[in-house]
Amino acid sequence: MKDAWTDAYLNVAAYGGDKRTISFFKPNFTRKSLEFTTGPDTKTATVFITNFPKNHPVIVDHFELIESPVPRGDELPAAR
């Protein structure tokens, strides 16, 4: 698969904010991250990969979901 270009998009939605997307346009290993904070009344999020509107396979592996510690006080960290 070294010659396959696997255009893909990592997305997060339904987390209490606007849908966020980052793209991958390389035929080799690429590490990226997508940071989000669930809304005050939201306890879940939908994280997904897609290559729409392309019509070819996308190969992905090793997803991590890391919970950041909640800061002390009433303020949440500023959005990036």
Backbone torsions as a table, in degrees:
resi	resn	phi	psi	omega
1	MET	NA	9.5	-176.1
2	LYS	-64.6	-22.0	179.6
3	ASP	-97.3	4.9	-178.9
4	ALA	-90.0	126.3	174.1
5	TRP	-91.6	117.5	-174.5
6	THR	-111.0	75.5	176.1
7	ASP	-56.9	127.1	-178.4
8	ALA	-149.6	162.3	-178.7
9	TYR	-133.6	126.7	173.2
10	LEU	-94.9	129.3	-173.2
11	ASN	-128.6	153.2	167.3
12	VAL	-133.9	134.8	-178.2
13	ALA	-146.3	170.2	175.9
14	ALA	56.2	41.1	-179.7
15	TYR	-116.8	6.2	-178.1
16	GLY	98.9	9.4	178.3
17	GLY	-144.2	-176.9	178.6
18	ASP	-69.3	148.0	176.6
19	LYS	-56.8	137.0	178.6
20	ARG	-119.9	144.3	-176.1
21	THR	-141.6	139.7	167.7
22	ILE	-126.9	151.9	-174.9
23	SER	-111.8	153.8	175.3
24	PHE	-126.5	121.0	-180.0
25	PHE	-132.3	51.3	-178.5
26	LYS	-134.2	150.4	179.1
27	PRO	-89.0	12.9	-178.0
28	ASN	-138.0	-179.3	-177.7
29	PHE	-58.7	130.2	176.6
30	THR	-139.1	129.0	177.6
31	ARG	-105.6	127.7	177.9
32	LYS	-138.8	164.3	177.4
33	SER	-134.5	155.8	-179.1
34	LEU	-135.0	111.9	-176.1
35	GLU	-98.5	138.2	177.2
36	PHE	-152.4	159.2	176.9
37	THR	-126.7	128.7	178.3
38	THR	-66.5	149.0	179.9
39	GLY	-67.5	169.0	-175.3
40	PRO	-61.4	-27.7	-179.6
41	ASP	-109.7	15.6	-176.2
42	THR	-117.9	130.5	-179.6
43	LYS	-114.3	-0.8	-177.5
44	THR	-133.1	167.4	175.5
45	ALA	-150.5	153.6	175.3
46	THR	-108.0	115.6	178.6
47	VAL	-111.2	127.0	-176.8
48	PHE	-150.7	158.2	177.2
49	ILE	-114.9	142.1	178.0
50	THR	-147.8	160.4	171.4
51	ASN	-125.1	16.2	178.5
52	PHE	-56.2	133.8	12.6
53	PRO	-97.9	12.8	179.2
54	LYS	-65.5	161.8	-178.9
55	ASN	-127.6	54.5	177.6
56	HIS	-143.0	161.5	-177.9
57	PRO	-66.0	151.1	172.9
58	VAL	-123.0	132.7	-179.3
59	ILE	-110.0	123.2	178.5
60	VAL	-135.3	156.3	173.2
61	ASP	-155.8	168.0	173.6
62	HIS	55.2	73.7	171.6
63	PHE	-91.1	143.1	174.4
64	GLU	-128.5	137.5	172.4
65	LEU	-120.6	113.3	-174.1
66	ILE	-114.7	124.1	177.8
67	GLU	-86.5	125.6	177.2
68	SER	-81.4	149.1	177.5
69	PRO	-65.3	145.7	177.9
70	VAL	-77.3	128.4	-179.7
71	PRO	-67.6	154.4	176.3
72	ARG	-71.9	150.0	-178.7
73	GLY	93.2	-175.0	-175.7
74	ASP	-90.8	-10.2	-174.5
75	GLU	-89.8	138.9	171.4
76	LEU	-91.2	156.3	177.5
77	PRO	-61.4	150.1	179.3
78	ALA	-64.5	143.9	177.2
79	ALA	-67.1	146.0	178.1
80	ARG	-103.8	NA	NA
